[in-house]
Amino acid sequence: MRREPESTQAFTKIYSALRCSYRWHRGRLSRIVFGQALVRNAVVPNPSSKPEILIRDLESIADLQLALDLEKLTWEADDRDVTPLAFAIAARAAGAMWIGAFDKAQLVGFAFAIPSLEHGRTAFHSHMLGVRPSHRGMSIGYRLKLAQRQKALAIGIKEITWTFDPLRARNAHLNFCRLGVISNDYRVDFYGAHTSSPLHRNGTDRLWVTWHLADQRIESRLRGKDVRLENLDSLAHLEPLISFNGDGRPAMSDLLQALARQRIAIEIPGDMGRIETENEDLAREWRLVTRSAFTESLRAGFVVKEFVRSVRGQQGPGAYLLEKAES
Ligand SMILES: CC(C)(COP(=O)(O)OP(=O)(O)OC[C@H]1O[C@@H](n2cnc3c(N)ncnc32)[C@H](O)[C@@H]1OP(=O)(O)O)[C@@H](O)C(=O)NCCC(=O)NCCS
């Protein structure tokens, strides 16, 4: 059993209290903007020197072209891997959601979701969320997801799915911790083994996540409920199935023992992008070992419920928490 040192626990408590207060303020801001059905022309007043961001539908062909330009900038992909403008226009006309975030005239973020029919249910599948590098970490990605949710709920749709690379701690934090998605589906090389995007240099394995828009759990998460302490406590009582070794390499513990428990923890590095750039072999090792851990756990009936970042200090790894699904 691994316990965090007392100093870390104390730090975590103080940090959590500060975050609660910050979240409360931020939650109020979000409600002011999104709680009044103001997806269109909603100006988000930002404290300090942060720019004011306007969240609105992308309606014209010129708007859509801006989004595709930002897609190219975000994924740095060849033209053949960028969404064709004609498809963007057709998808929009057929009910897809194109939502943009503007800093004055500049498009700084966008979210694109197509109507979907999964397991016989009408839903949305969010295919892309991108934020300009200069504007990351300002909650623009979060606000775009809230706008998607509000638009979906307004037409009676209660579910949005999307995929993301489970080795990206930033996306994991945004998706699980802040938005409250869950996942019981891992797709190996979802977009193929290679694409022209450097973000896909380590393959394209994806967790397929579901956001149950109207669930109580989501409501309370969006109101700012902080579950970090609770999750850290659960992690403290678990030997991770995959742990981040002192040398930065993954170590796998006994799979059968892990599958016999009610909960499983899978750790990932805090900055996989850096590892992918600096050490391709190590990045591949992480991919293969986490692929095996996720596929085996999900096959055995576990569901990915949470992600906790920096579980051992600011530069430390993050950890997914999986729970055995109720049968
Ligand atoms: C993923 C992406 C859309 C997020 O946009 P964003 O506007 O920066 O997101 P937000 O600011 O709303 O949220 C990011 C959160 O991750 C946190 N974060 C940043 N780096 C992190 C890391 N290495 N580990 C954990 N969390 C991290 C931020 O602190 C923030 O959380 P907080 O506000 O609770 O502190 C943006 O990074 C992006 O465009 N990435 C490339 C494309 C991509 O991966 N798209 C998603 C899949 S389609």
Ligand as a Chemical Component Dictionary entry (heavy atoms), coordinates in Angstrom:
data_LIG
# 
_chem_comp.id                   LIG 
_chem_comp.type                 NON-POLYMER 
_chem_comp.pdbx_formal_charge   0 
_chem_comp.three_letter_code    LIG 
# 
loop_
_chem_comp_atom.comp_id 
_chem_comp_atom.atom_id 
_chem_comp_atom.alt_atom_id 
_chem_comp_atom.type_symbol 
_chem_comp_atom.charge 
_chem_comp_atom.model_Cartn_x 
_chem_comp_atom.model_Cartn_y 
_chem_comp_atom.model_Cartn_z 
_chem_comp_atom.pdbx_ordinal 
LIG C1  C1  C 0 -7.022  20.106 -25.479 1  
LIG C2  C2  C 0 -7.231  21.595 -25.706 2  
LIG C3  C3  C 0 -8.392  21.803 -26.632 3  
LIG C4  C4  C 0 -7.508  22.251 -24.344 4  
LIG O1  O1  O 0 -7.790  23.625 -24.546 5  
LIG P1  P1  P 0 -7.615  24.711 -23.382 6  
LIG O2  O2  O 0 -8.393  25.907 -23.749 7  
LIG O3  O3  O 0 -6.182  24.885 -23.069 8  
LIG O4  O4  O 0 -8.338  23.946 -22.185 9  
LIG P2  P2  P 0 -8.772  24.539 -20.763 10 
LIG O5  O5  O 0 -7.936  25.732 -20.433 11 
LIG O6  O6  O 0 -10.245 24.684 -20.763 12 
LIG O7  O7  O 0 -8.425  23.316 -19.827 13 
LIG C5  C5  C 0 -7.140  22.773 -19.809 14 
LIG C6  C6  C 0 -6.895  22.209 -18.426 15 
LIG O8  O8  O 0 -5.775  21.315 -18.502 16 
LIG C7  C7  C 0 -4.837  21.732 -17.545 17 
LIG N1  N1  N 0 -3.519  21.277 -17.989 18 
LIG C8  C8  C 0 -2.662  21.880 -18.841 19 
LIG N2  N2  N 0 -1.559  21.096 -19.003 20 
LIG C9  C9  C 0 -1.760  19.984 -18.251 21 
LIG C10 C10 C 0 -1.003  18.803 -18.002 22 
LIG N3  N3  N 0 0.178   18.579 -18.570 23 
LIG N4  N4  N 0 -1.530  17.865 -17.155 24 
LIG C11 C11 C 0 -2.744  18.047 -16.588 25 
LIG N5  N5  N 0 -3.497  19.133 -16.780 26 
LIG C12 C12 C 0 -3.010  20.099 -17.603 27 
LIG C13 C13 C 0 -5.020  23.206 -17.415 28 
LIG O9  O9  O 0 -4.462  23.662 -16.209 29 
LIG C14 C14 C 0 -6.542  23.291 -17.431 30 
LIG O10 O10 O 0 -7.119  22.838 -16.217 31 
LIG P3  P3  P 0 -7.580  23.819 -14.995 32 
LIG O11 O11 O 0 -8.248  24.986 -15.614 33 
LIG O12 O12 O 0 -8.482  22.946 -14.160 34 
LIG O13 O13 O 0 -6.323  24.168 -14.293 35 
LIG C15 C15 C 0 -5.952  22.267 -26.314 36 
LIG O14 O14 O 0 -4.871  21.961 -25.502 37 
LIG C16 C16 C 0 -5.640  21.808 -27.746 38 
LIG O15 O15 O 0 -6.083  22.427 -28.700 39 
LIG N6  N6  N 0 -4.836  20.718 -27.860 40 
LIG C17 C17 C 0 -4.451  20.149 -29.166 41 
LIG C18 C18 C 0 -5.618  19.446 -29.864 42 
LIG C19 C19 C 0 -6.319  18.422 -28.992 43 
LIG O16 O16 O 0 -5.700  17.623 -28.293 44 
LIG N7  N7  N 0 -7.664  18.449 -29.032 45 
LIG C20 C20 C 0 -8.519  17.557 -28.223 46 
LIG C21 C21 C 0 -8.781  16.253 -28.862 47 
LIG S1  S1  S 0 -9.750  16.402 -30.332 48 
# 
loop_
_chem_comp_bond.comp_id 
_chem_comp_bond.atom_id_1 
_chem_comp_bond.atom_id_2 
_chem_comp_bond.value_order 
_chem_comp_bond.pdbx_ordinal 
LIG C1  C2  SING 1  
LIG C2  C3  SING 2  
LIG C2  C4  SING 3  
LIG C2  C15 SING 4  
LIG C4  O1  SING 5  
LIG O1  P1  SING 6  
LIG P1  O2  DOUB 7  
LIG P1  O3  SING 8  
LIG P1  O4  SING 9  
LIG O4  P2  SING 10 
LIG P2  O5  DOUB 11 
LIG P2  O6  SING 12 
LIG P2  O7  SING 13 
LIG O7  C5  SING 14 
LIG C5  C6  SING 15 
LIG C6  O8  SING 16 
LIG C6  C14 SING 17 
LIG O8  C7  SING 18 
LIG C7  N1  SING 19 
LIG C7  C13 SING 20 
LIG N1  C8  SING 21 
LIG N1  C12 SING 22 
LIG C8  N2  DOUB 23 
LIG N2  C9  SING 24 
LIG C9  C10 SING 25 
LIG C9  C12 DOUB 26 
LIG C10 N3  SING 27 
LIG C10 N4  DOUB 28 
LIG N4  C11 SING 29 
LIG C11 N5  DOUB 30 
LIG N5  C12 SING 31 
LIG C13 O9  SING 32 
LIG C13 C14 SING 33 
LIG C14 O10 SING 34 
LIG O10 P3  SING 35 
LIG P3  O11 DOUB 36 
LIG P3  O12 SING 37 
LIG P3  O13 SING 38 
LIG C15 O14 SING 39 
LIG C15 C16 SING 40 
LIG C16 O15 DOUB 41 
LIG C16 N6  SING 42 
LIG N6  C17 SING 43 
LIG C17 C18 SING 44 
LIG C18 C19 SING 45 
LIG C19 O16 DOUB 46 
LIG C19 N7  SING 47 
LIG N7  C20 SING 48 
LIG C20 C21 SING 49 
LIG C21 S1  SING 50 
# 
